[in-house]
Amino acid sequence: MEKSGKQTCYMGQWTMKNCELVLLGTRGKMTQYLQSRKVRQLQEAVREREIHSRKPALIRGRIVEMFGDLPRIELFSRQRVEGWDCWGNEVDSDIELK
């Protein structure tokens, strides 16, 4: 959403490109750690635009709500966030890829 309140929805190659894709990767049987099944997708959420490709804090909060306080990492990170390991070329990464 723009500062003026106008919803932003620009045309992409084939579809409207106003979505946030979140890929949630797990290892092992994550259902044993599931804390909440009430976490909703953000399809209906309208948020103000942020800096290009910055992940909304709301997404991180919902992941923690779903699984509790487990080790987690944000890939392609632009900033360090407390409670999360990070990896990316714009931050001091917590891990090294070999």
C-alpha positions in Angstrom: 0.0 0.0 0.0 1.3 3.4 -0.9 1.6 6.3 1.7 -1.4 7.9 0.0 -3.5 4.8 1.0 -3.8 3.6 -2.6 -3.4 -0.2 -2.9 -0.4 -1.2 -5.1 -0.9 -3.9 -7.6 1.4 -3.7 -10.6 1.2 -5.9 -13.6 3.8 -8.7 -13.8 4.7 -10.9 -16.7 1.7 -13.2 -16.2 0.1 -12.2 -12.9 -0.4 -9.3 -10.6 2.8 -9.0 -8.5 1.7 -7.8 -5.1 2.2 -10.9 -3.1 4.7 -12.0 -0.5 5.9 -15.6 -1.0 7.2 -17.4 2.1 8.9 -20.7 1.8 9.0 -22.5 5.1 11.5 -25.3 5.1 11.7 -27.9 7.9 13.8 -30.8 8.9 12.4 -33.9 10.4 8.9 -34.3 11.8 8.0 -30.7 12.6 4.4 -31.6 13.7 5.9 -32.6 17.1 6.8 -28.9 17.6 3.6 -27.4 16.2 2.3 -24.9 18.8 -0.6 -23.5 16.9 -2.7 -24.4 13.9 -4.5 -21.1 14.0 -1.9 -19.1 12.1 -3.4 -17.6 9.0 -1.9 -16.9 5.7 -1.5 -13.2 4.8 -3.5 -13.3 1.6 -6.0 -10.9 3.0 -3.4 -8.6 4.7 -2.8 -5.2 3.2 0.4 -3.7 4.5 2.4 -0.6 3.7 5.3 -1.1 1.3 8.7 -1.5 2.8 12.2 -1.4 1.5 12.6 -3.6 -1.6 12.8 -7.3 -0.6 12.7 -6.7 3.2 10.8 -9.4 4.9 7.9 -8.1 7.1 8.4 -8.7 10.8 4.8 -10.0 10.8 5.9 -13.1 8.9 8.7 -13.9 11.4 6.2 -13.5 14.3 3.8 -16.0 12.7 6.5 -18.6 12.2 7.4 -18.3 15.9 3.7 -18.5 16.8 3.4 -21.7 14.8 6.5 -23.5 16.1 7.6 -21.8 19.3 11.2 -21.0 20.2 13.2 -23.3 18.0 16.4 -22.6 16.2 15.6 -20.8 12.9 17.5 -19.0 10.1 16.5 -16.4 7.6 18.1 -16.9 4.2 19.0 -13.9 2.0 18.7 -11.7 5.0 19.1 -7.9 4.7 19.2 -7.3 8.5 19.9 -9.1 11.8 16.9 -10.0 13.8 17.1 -11.1 17.4 16.3 -14.8 17.9 17.1 -15.6 14.2 20.3 -16.8 12.6 20.9 -15.1 9.3 22.7 -15.7 6.1 23.0 -13.2 3.2 25.4 -11.0 1.4 24.2 -7.8 3.1 24.8 -9.0 6.7 27.5 -10.7 8.8 26.2 -14.2 8.4 26.0 -16.7 11.2 26.9 -19.6 9.0 29.4 -20.3 6.3 28.4 -22.3 3.2 31.2 -24.5 1.8 
